[in-house]
Amino acid sequence: MRTADFDYDLPPELIAQTPLEPRDHSRLLVLNRADRTIAHRRFCDIGDYLHSGDLLVANESRVMAARLIARREETGGKVELLLVRRVEQSVWETLVKPGRRATPGTRLILSRWSQMNGQGRGPIEEPAIIPEGLAIAEVLDRTIVGGRLVRFSDEALLERIGAIPLPPYIHVPLTDPERYQTVYARQKGSAAAPTAGLHFTSELMRQLSQQGVEFAFVTLHIGLDTFRPVQVEDPREHHIHTEYCLLDAGTAEKINRAKQEGRRVIAVGTTSVRTLETAARRSDEVEAFAGCTDLFILPGYRFKVVDALITNFHLPRSSLLMLVSAFAGTDLIRQAYVEAIQNRYRFFSFGDAMLIT
């Protein structure tokens, strides 16, 4: 197995820059693992492939306003920070740009993103100091991956002064920040959206429930590793970052009951897959779990919980593409991606969806 096995050429114009309206009118490629067939539908038709008793498990993590701006206290130079992971009270692992002068001991004065700037795209002209008062961030240390540990004087203020971060391949401002949140997002903590869930509307979920489809929710707070391509030649040597996930006892019982009764457990997104499979690591049953996971799923992995998967189209050489290849088979996923490109599907976060049964 080589990382190059998970590479492919994507025409740049197929990278979706804006979300489709309404949410559930995105296209849906249905990939059947048993007979290796492909069907082309709309996401609103997904009920045609779901059965009464199916259990859909979705990630209810909510994207934080994780993009912050500041000025160095000593020089006034502009700095941009991206919150990655909360380490402890008021201390966050961050990415700092430019980072060369963000040495330990550097003090930063936080500012508010310009309201006219939407999601922080484009230049900022002298953003005003936040009206609530002077908020300070102090760089404590460097991280092993080149980030910074930063302590904030007023952690509660961050959500009010930050902006929702968009993936690096999206270059069009987002006019409505809620379009980068799922309709069921509840638990703040992600630096990126669990994008497979972006296709669901409240009305579609209601229709599926009337059809006898059940829903359960887990949490996995997504870090920036989701966008990082695997750089090593052998993906088994890749170090995946840990991410916090939560699956409570009630949800574990619901999932185990579905498995015992022969009903399908369908993961909404790769983050739900990793949470479910992490919670079943110690046995063949799902156990309540709260903590960090470093589960890296590659071809050859034996899935214990997930029977079907709803997912978007993933970046070349990414750990997410490797996960879906583990689930459906590398050759079949390659065939599906070739057909999706030929049929001009939209790719990545705001792109179209795939149902793998």
N, C-alpha and C positions, 0 to 999 in steps of 0.2 A: 504494500500500500504506500502510495506516494501522494504528497500534497498536490502535485500536478494533475492527479486523477480527478480533482475537484475544481479544476479551472475551466472556464469557458469564455467565449467572446460575446459580449453584449453590446449591441448598438446603443450609443449614449442616449439617443432619443427615446429609448424604451424605459429609461429610469424616470419613474413618475415623480413630477415636481409638485403636484397639487393633489389633494384628495378628491375623489369622485363623489358627486352628489346625485341621488342620495347614497348613503353609505353602502347599502346592500345591493346596489346596481353594478358593482364591480364584477368582472368576469370570474368564473370559477372553472378551473381545470380539474376534472374528476379522474383520478388515477386508481384503477382497480389492480391491486397486486396479484389477485388470484388468476385473472385471465389476461392481464397485462394490456388492458384496453384503456383508451383515453376518450373522455367525453368533454364537450365544451358547453358550459351553461352560464347562468348568472348566479351570483351568490344568493339572491333571494329565492332561488330554486333549490337550495340545499336541503330543504325538507323532503324532497323527492328521494334523497339518499339516506335519510335517517328513519329509524324505526321507533315505534312506541317502546319505551323502556331504555332507550339509549341514554347514557349519562355523559353530558358535555361538561368538561372540567376546564374552567377559564381562569386566567390570572387577573386578579382585580387590583394589581399595583397601579398607582397613579404617578404620572411623570411630575417630578418636582420642577419648580422654577429655579433650575440649577445653574443658570448662566448669569454670572455676576460681573460687574465692572467696578474698578477701583483706581485710585492713584497712589503711587508710592509717597509716603509721608515726607520723605527727605527731598525728593526731586520733583514730584508732581507728575512723573511719567505714568502713562496709562497702562493698566494691567487688566486682563480678562481672566476670570476664574470659572472653572466648571466643577461643580460638586459631583464627586463620584460615589463616595461611600462615607456614611457617618461612622466614625471610629469610637467616639465616646461623646459625652455631653459637650457641645460647642466645638468639638474637634472633628474636622472632615478631611478625608483624602480628596485632593483636588488636582486638576490640571491647571497650570498657570501659563499664560501666554502674554508677553514673552517671559520665559522662565529663567533665562540666564542670570538675571540680577535678583531673582526672588530667592535670595539666600536665607538661611535660618536667621531669625532676628528681624527680618524686613517687616515693617509695619505698613499696612495698606488702609486707606480711607475709602470706605465703600460709598458708591453712588447708586442712583436709581436709573434703570434704563429709560430712555426717552419714550414717552407714550406714543409719539409719532413714528417711532422706529419699529412698532409691531413686536416681532420676536427677536429684535437685536440684530437684524440683518442691515448691512450698510454702515456708513460712518456715523459717529456720534459727535456732535459739537458741544463740548463742555457740559456734560450732564451735571445737573445741580446736585449738591449734597442733599442727602435724604432729609426730609423735613422733620422726621422724628428725633433727630439729633445725630451727633457724630458717632458713627459705628466704625470700629477698628477691627481689622483682621491682622493676625501676626503669623508669619511663616515659622513653623517649629522645626521642620526637618524635611529632607528629601525622602522620597519613597524609592523602592528598588526598581520601579518601572519608569522613573523620571518625573513623577508627580511631586506634590508637596503636601505635607500635613499642615493644616492651617487651623488656628483657633480664632473663633469669632466672639466678639464682645457681646453681641446680642443675637443669638441664634434664631429667636422667634421672628426677627425682622427679615430674614433671608427670603422667605416666601413672598413678602410684599414688595421687595425691591428687585428680585430676579426676573429672568425671562425663561420661558420654556425653550430648551435647546432642541434644535432640529439636527438630523443626521448630516454628516459632512457632504453628502452627495446631493442634498436638496438646496437649491440656490434661489428659490422663489419664496418671498415672505409669506407667512401664514397669517391670514387675516383673523381667523377665529382659533384661539389656542385650544378650544375644546375638541377640535377636529384631530388633534394629536393625542386625544384621550379616548379610551373605550367608554361606551355609555354606562358601563358597570364599574368603572374605576373608583376605588374607595380608599386604598391605603397608599399614602404618599411615600415615595422612596426611590423611584426609578429615574435614571438619567436618559432613558429612551422608552418609547411605548412598546407594549406587547402587541405588535401590529396585526397579528392574525385576528385579534378581536375587534379591530377597527371596522370590520365589515358588518358587524351586528347592529341592528337598530332595536329599540325597545319593542316596536311592533313585531318585528321578526321573531324576537325571543318569546313574545306572547303567543304568536302563532305556533311556534315549535312546542311550547308548553301545552297548548291545547291538543297538539298531535300526540302527546304522551312522552315527549322528550323531557328529560330532567336536566337541571343545571346544578353544578357545585363550583365553589370558588376557592382558589388557593392564592398565595401571594409569593411572587419572586421579584425582588427589586433588581432591575436590569442595570448592569454597569456598561461602561464604554467598550468592554471587550467584545461585545456583540458586533461591533463594526471592524474589529481588528482582524486582518487576514492572517492565516497561519504562515509564518515566515520560514519555518524549518522544512527541510525536504521530506522528512518522515513525520507525519502528523502525530505519531505516538510520543514524540519528543516535545510537543507543544505544551506550554504551561498555561492552563486556563485560569482566569481570575475567579476567586470565590465570590458568590453572590448570596445574599440573605434570602431564605425562603421559609414559608410557614404553611403548614397543613394541619388543621386542628383535628381533635378527636372525632367530632361529629362528621366532618368531611371524610375522614378515614373510614368510619363505619359505613357511610353511604357508598363509598367506592367499593369496599370489600363485599358489601351486600350485592351490589350489581355484578361483581365478578362471580360470586357464589351462585347467582341465579342465571348465569350465562348471558347477561346483558352486556352490550359493548360499552367500554369506557373510551370516550373520544376526547383527545387533548386538543384544546384550542391554543395552538402555538407551541413553539419549541420550549418556551419557559415553563409551560404547564407540564410538558413531557419531563423536563429535568426535575421538577418538583415531585411529580408522581413517582418517578423511578428512584429518586433519592430517598423518598419515604418508604420504599420497598427494598432498600439495600440489605437490611439485616434478615429479611425473610421473604417469602413469596406473597405475604400480605402487606398492605399499606399500614404503616404506623403513624401516629401523630408525630410531627417533626417541626422543630423551630430552630433554625441555626443556619450556618453557611454551608453551601454546597460547592464542591469542585468537580462534580460529575461531568466528565467529558465523554460523550457518546460517539463512538466510531463504528464503522462496519465491523460486524462480528459480535456486537453487543446483543445480549439476550434480553428483550423487553419483557418485563414481568407484569405490567399493568396496562399499557396503552394498546388498544385494539385498532384505532383509526386516528387520523391526525388532520387537523385543519391548519394550514400554514401559508405564508406568503412565499415569494420567490426570493432566494437569498444570494448574497454576494459571492462571487467566485472565491475559492480557497478559504472560505469561512468555516468556523466550527459548526455553524447552523446548517450549512449545506452538507457537512459530513454527518450531522445527526439525521437529517431526512434521508440521506443515502443509506444510513444504517437501518432505517425503518423500512424503506421500500426497495433497497438494492441500488448499488451505484449505477449499473447499466440502465435500469428502468428510469431512475431520476434523470440521467443524462438524456434519455429518449424524450422524457416529458419536457425538459428544458429546451431541447431543440425544437419541439413542436410549438412550445409557447412562444419562442422567438419568431418562428415562421408565421405564427398567427398574430403577431404584434401585441402580445400581452404586455401589460405595464408591470414593471419590476420594482422590488424593494418596498420600503415602508408604506408609501401611499399607493402601492401597486395592487395587482389582482391577487387572487387566492387560489389555493390548491387544496382539494380534499383527497386524502390518500386512504383508501379503504382496504 
